[in-house]
Amino acid sequence: MIARILPGKASGTVSAPPSKSMAHRLLIVAALAEGASTIQNVALSQDMLATADSLAILGQKVQIDNGTAVLAPFLAAEEVCVRESGSTLRFLIPLALTLGHPVTFTGAKRLFERPLSVYETLAKEEGFQFDRQEDQLTVCGRLQPRTYRIRGDVSSQFVSGLLFALPGLSAYSRIELIPPVESRPYIDMTMQALSLFGVRTCWVDDRTILVPGNQHPKGRSVTVEGDYSNAAFLEVLNLFGGDVQVTGLSPDSLQGDRVYQEYFPRLKEDAPVLDIRDCPDLGPVLFAAAAVCGGGSFTGTERLRIKESDRLACMQKELAKFGIQTEIGDNTFTVLPGTLKAPAERLYGHNDHRIVMALSSLLTLTGGEIEGAEAVRKSWPDYFTVLQNLGIEVVLHAVDQ
């Protein structure tokens, strides 16, 4: 699908979409809970559907209707499709390793190219099955309560996956993170989700988590908070002359991506240096903002190479079409000062929802087209409708039209 966007200034009030990160977590804990649970304010994105469908390995059926997810016992499955959702896969592998029978995850080839080294090493140490192929993974084993030492700089999703699985074991476990520890806000969100259902975990120090065993979540009804990650793609329009008010964001949220509220003003300063180790998903929108605001340097960028796309290489290529030059260094990305120009050729979304949205924000200034715009379905299917409601003219059509 191609999105053709005409220049315009966005204006209006819009509610932030539900937090995809928290919705994943709440659905998983609810699936483990004793008693009925409902999760309100759930968006029907591809990633949410991946997690909802994959909870079948836990014997749970998830029905999402009008933004409310209801969970009920169902016949357990031994093979599920996680589509393109890295969160779903990494969150559920440890739970699959508590079941004692083989579980197969299938999905997009790109997903299985992304790192799973933490779990692969764990499986090797324990003698578990870990059969990784081009587009699927089969695991089998039974986790035991013990101390798990894992790297803290690969992905917080590995830590979260263990946090979902360990409370149900027969005794205490510990997670020891080998520093540096990155994306801690996402770990805290997992612990918060567990706490909402009555499961206790705690930080012993800044790199050790204690997880008591014999804990079972209790069913309840909870509401997903607004998403700072996607709200950033709305509020960046204010840097471009817009007047957009975003509602539905909790001021007490643990979401690490709320830091954009601090980083956007700093981009108006002279060549700021911003650390995005704890908020890698903000990379594309921050790069876009820097392209308009006179440049900027970003550190802690290495993990952007292993997202839905290589976000460093892809943003470099697409920003060049606007006449903006960038430099990729060792764990750094620099947007050089320049004048944004209307792209003379069609942009490409690289099958990455956050790149599509970042480029779309720039096109509200210059106008132009993006091929592969359907990638937004991964996290925010209504994104272009929201832009239209804010006064931005967007025309969607098939590639061959």
N, C-alpha and C positions, 0 to 999 in steps of 0.2 A: 504494500500500500504506500502511496505517495501522499504526503501532506504539503499542500501549497499554502504558505502563510504570507499574508500581506502586512506591510508595516502598520503599526498602530500602537497607541498607548493603552495599556490595560488599566481598567478602573472598575471598582466594585468590591463587594464583600463576599467572601466564599468560606465555607467551612472546610477545615483541613480534612483530608481523607483519613480513614482509620490507619493506625500504625500497623504496617505489615509485620514488623519485627515482633511487636507484642502479641499480635493476633496468632502468629505461629506458636508462640510460647503458651498462650492460654489454651489454645486448642489441644496441644499435646498434654498439658497437665490435666485438663478436663477429661481427656481420654483415659488417663490413668486413675481417675477419681472413682471412689465408691459413692454411688448415688447419682442422680440425674444432674446434668449441667447444661447451661445455656450460655453462649457467648454472644453478646450484642455488639452491633456496630462492626460487622465483618464485611469487608469488600470482596466481591467476586472476581478477584484477580487470578491469573494463572498460578501464581505461587500459592495463594490460599487454597485453590482447588487441589493443588498437588499435595499439600499437607492434609487437607480434609480426606482425600481419597486414600492416602497412604496410611492413615490411622487404622485402616483395616487390618494391619498386621497385629494390632492390639485388640482386635475383636470389637472395633467400634465403627459404627456408621454415622457419618456427619451429614446432616441435612441443613443447607443454608438457604433461608427464604427471607426476603426483604431485610437483609442485613443481620439476621439472627441465626446463629448456628446452634442446632440442637443435637446432642450426642446420645446415642442409644446403642446397647449391645447388639452385635451382629456376628455372623459367621466369620471367623478369623481367616485372613488371606496369607499366603506364603509368597506371593509375588505382587508387587505394586509398582506403579509408574510415578516417578517423582518429577517428570517433565524436565524443566530447566532449573529447578529450585535447589540451589546449593544448601540453603538453610534446612530444607526438608530432609535432604539426604544426610547431612552431618548431624542433625538433631536426632534422627531415628536409628542410626546405626548402633549406638550403644544399647538402646532399648531392644533392638533385634537380637543383640547379644545377651539378653537376659532370658530369651525364650527357649533355648535349648534345641531348636530345630532350624533348618536352613530357611533363610529369608532372602529373596532376590529383589533388588531394586533395579528398575530399568529407567531409561530416560535419554535425554539428548546427549549426543557424543561429546559436545563441548563440556558438559557438566562433569563427565567422567575423566576429562583431561585435567580438571582442577585438583589441587592437592588433597589427598586423604592419608598423608604419611603418618599422622599421629595414630590413627586407628590401625593402619597397616602394621606399624611397629608393635602396637599393643597385641594385635592378633598373633603376630609371630612369637612374641614373648610367652603368650598363654597357650599356644598351640591351637588357636581357633582357625576355622576356615575363613579365608579372605580371598575369594576368587574374583579378581577384577578383570573385566574385559572391556572392549571398545565402547559399548553402550549399556553395560549392566554390571552389577556387583552382587555376588552371593556371599553371605556371611553366616556363620553358625558357631555357637559357643555359649558359655554361661559365665558372665562376669562374677567375680568374687569380691567381697569387701576387703579392701586393702588400700595402700597408698599408691596413687597414680601420679607419676612425675611426667609432665608434658611441657613442651615449649610454649611460652606465652606470647611468642611473636609470629605465630603462623596464622591462626584464626581463633577468635573467641568462640566460634561455633563448636569447636571440639570440646571446649570446657563445658559449654551449655549442654551438649549431648550427654556428657558424663553426669552432669547435675540432674538431668531428667531420670537417669537410670539408677544411680547409686542409692537414693533414699529407700528404694524398695528391696534392697539386699538385706541380709540377715544381721549385719553388724555395721559399726562405724567404718567409714572410708574417709580418706583425705585426698585432696587434689593439690599437689605442689607444682607451682608454675615456675619454670626456669625463666628468669628475666632475660630481656625486658618483657613486661606484660603490656600488651597492646589491646585496645578496644575494651577496656574494663567496663565502661558503661553498659555494654551488651551483656556481660556476665552478671552485672547487678540487676539488669532487667529480668534475666532468667530466675535469679534468686527471688526477686519480687513476685514474679508469676507463681512460683512454688509457694511462697508465703501466703498469697491470696487464697490458696486451697489448703492451707494448714500444714505445709511441709517446712521444716526448719533446716536451714543451712547457715553457716556464718564464716566470715573471714577471721582467721586466727591472727594473721599478720597480712602484710600487703602482697603476699604471694602464696598464701596457704588457705584453703577452704576446708572446713570440717563439715562432713555430711553424716549425721546420725542415720542408722539403718532402721528397718522395720517401720517405715513411715508410708502411709497411704493417703493420698490426697482425698479430701472430702468434696463431693459435688456441690456446686453452687452456681449462681448466676452472676456474671461479671460483664463489664462493658470495656471495649477496646478504646483506648485514648487516641487523640488525634496524632497524626504522623508528622514529626518535625522533618524527617528525611525528604518527604515530598512537598511539604509546605515551603521548603527552601526554593523550589522551582517556581513558586508563586511570588514569594517576597523578593526574589531577585529582580522581578519586573519593576519594583520600586526604584532600584538602582538605575533603571533604564528610562526613568521619567514617568512611571506608572503611579497609580494610587490604589493599591490593593490592600484590603484589610482581611487577614486570615483569622478566623475564629476557631474555637474547639481545641486549642492547644493548652495542655496542662502546664501551668508555671512551675509545678513541682515534679515534672517528668524526669525520669532517669535517662532518657534518650540522649546519647552522646551527640547526635546530630543537631541538637538545639544550639550548639556552639555557632551555627551560622549567624545567629543574631548578634554575636560579637565579631565574627569575621567579616561580614559584609561591610560594616562601617570602617573597619581597618583597611579594606581594599581601596577606600577613597584616599588613604594616606599615600605617602611616597614610597613605592616599592616595598610593601610589607613582606615579611617572611612568616608563613603560617604553617604550623605543624598539624597534619591531618592523620597521624597514626591512629587516633581513636575515633576518627570519623571518615574512613576512606570512601564511603558512599557519597560524601559531599564533593569529592574531587571534581567531577565533570561540571557541576554548577559553579563551583568556585573558580575553575579555569575560565569558564565563560564570563563570569563577572570580572575577572582580572583583565580579560581581553578588552572590555569596555572601559574599565576604570584606570587604565594606564600601566598594567602589568603587575606582576607579583611572583614571589617564589614560594614553593611548597615543599615541605620535607615530610618524611614518613610515607612516601608514595609507592613503595615497592609492591605492596599487595594489590595495587590497582591493575597490575599486569595479569592477575589471575581471577578477574571477575568474569562477568558474562562475555566480556571482550578484554583485550589488552587496552585498558582505558587510557593509558599514557600514549601509546602509539596511535590509537584511533583519534583521540582528541587533538594530537599534534597534526595529523593529516587533515582533519576537518577544519581546524582553526586556520590552517594555511589557506584554505579556500576563501576565508574572510580577509586575507592579507595579514594575519597575525602569526608571527614567528614564535616558536617555543624551543626550549632545550630540555632534553631528558638526561639526567645525570644519575649518579649512584644514590638511589633512594630520594631523588629530588625531581621536581618538574618546575620549570621557569617559563612564565608567560612574559615575553618581551614587550616593551611599550610599542604601540603602533596604532594606526587608525583603522577602525573596523570598516570594511568595504562590503558592498553587496556581492555575494559569491557569484562568479560567472558560470559555475557549473552546479549540478545537483549535489546536495549533501547526501551522506549515507549513514544510516543508523547503526550499522555493525551488529544487528540483532541484540542491542543493548538499550534497555528502557531509559536508563539515566543519561546516556549520550543523546538519545532522541530528544528528551526533554530539555537538556542543556542547549542543544543546537536550536530547538524551537524558540527558546527565550531570546536567542540572538537574532533570529529571523523576524521577531516583532520589531526590530530596529531597521533591518535591511530588506526584508522580504526574501523569498526564495523557496526552494523545495527540498524535502527530505524523503529519500527512498528508504523503505523499511520502517515506516512510522508505526506499524502495528506492534512493534516491540513494547510499546507502553502497556499492552495488555498484561504483561508480566506482573506489574505492580499497581497500575492505575488506569484501568480501561477507559475511564471517563475524562482523561486528561485534556483531550482536544475539545471536548464539549465544555469543560470549565474555561478554557481559553476563549472560546466563542462567547460564553456568557459574560466574560470580562471585556468584551468589545473587540477582540482580535478576530479578524476574518481568516478562517481556516477552511480550506477545501480539500476533502479527502477523495482520492480516486485510485483505481487499480493501476498497477505499473504499466499495463499495455494500453491504457487509454491516452 
